[in-house]
Amino acid sequence: MTKIKPGKKLKSSDQPCQAELADKFVCYQQSVQEPDHEVEVFDQIYREAFKSKALTLREDFCGTFAVSCEWAKSDKDRKALGIDICPETLQWGVENNLGKLKPRVAERVEVLEQDVRTKTTPQVDVLAAQNFSFWIFKTREEVVNYFRIAYENLNDKGVMIMDMMGGKECYATDVTDKRTIVKGKKGFKYHWEQAYFNPVNADCSFYIHFKFGDGSKIEKAFEYHWRFWTISEVREMLAEAGFSKSLVYWDVADEDEDADWQSVDKAPNDDSWLSYVVGIK
Ligand SMILES: C[S@@+](CC[C@H](N)C(=O)[O-])C[C@H]1O[C@@H](n2cnc3c(N)ncnc32)[C@H](O)[C@@H]1O
């Protein structure tokens, strides 16, 4: 459960602390999301698969659907459909992301409050499930069932794209990765806590906390209780669900360079990595 913890300096004052004034979704978007990068990657992957331009996106587990909004902005012929089960998150996206788009762009974004395991029409070119969201499904049966529905939601020329993380550092527990997102007294830090991992069944728990310049905190702003899936397991499940082929995109750029995502058969055993697994219909 989300908890606001006041900073020491402001404990006895009537002034609200920064954590009370902050919006956790704003902090999340600033810390975690790069919608323009996601759209570029989806565009590249689709072009490489089908030598044409993807026009329709379904963003499963869309949260505040920042990626859907960016997709519609990227081309006047592009449409996006965002799906999420949480009304509060979707409403925030309507007010803060959709509301900022020009009306002619906004009308090309639709959102539905429903379970991702639902068939929708029309079918789409790209179905994306980002930020490891399908890890909420903890059994093979549940994931394959979800992938089968995703397959049906795709056009004949369609790709399903999911990001994955791994490497030995990602399995370490009692570890919190801290990053400064906005510097200074009025700024804030993003904390990614790796709280729990059970090697027997790969159950894991992660928390996002935000810490502010005045010492106040939003604790457990977001929490995730997942199964830690591996790339090879996900590829096997994509095949089982009917996908004709799967690919793995890896960032092959040097650390100080912009990301360069390439389809690979082999990758270095980095301590911590992100990749995209792609199912081709
Ligand atoms: C990790 S967040 C990801 C948000 C967004 N995709 C992003 O990249 O930041 C997971 C989202 O999945 C939603 N969710 C969880 N289970 C779901 C389900 N069965 N169907 C639809 N949405 C679901 C949650 O409400 C939450 O917004």
The ligand as an ORCA input file, in Angstrom:
! r2SCAN-3c Opt
* xyz 0 1
  C       3.858     -2.497    -14.632
  S       2.425     -1.489    -14.942
  C       2.844     -1.036    -16.588
  C       2.279      0.268    -17.072
  C       2.768      0.693    -18.450
  N       2.587     -0.321    -19.449
  C       4.231      1.076    -18.441
  O       4.958      0.634    -19.326
  O       4.671      1.809    -17.591
  C       1.221     -2.749    -15.099
  C      -0.200     -2.303    -15.466
  O      -0.956     -3.465    -15.784
  C      -2.293     -3.320    -15.310
  N      -2.862     -4.686    -15.219
  C      -2.515     -5.678    -14.360
  N      -3.199     -6.797    -14.661
  C      -3.980     -6.522    -15.738
  C      -4.887     -7.279    -16.529
  N      -5.132     -8.581    -16.280
  N      -5.506     -6.681    -17.565
  C      -5.281     -5.373    -17.829
  N      -4.406     -4.602    -17.131
  C      -3.770     -5.164    -16.097
  C      -2.136     -2.540    -14.016
  O      -3.322     -1.851    -13.705
  C      -0.960     -1.598    -14.358
  O      -1.434     -0.358    -14.848
*
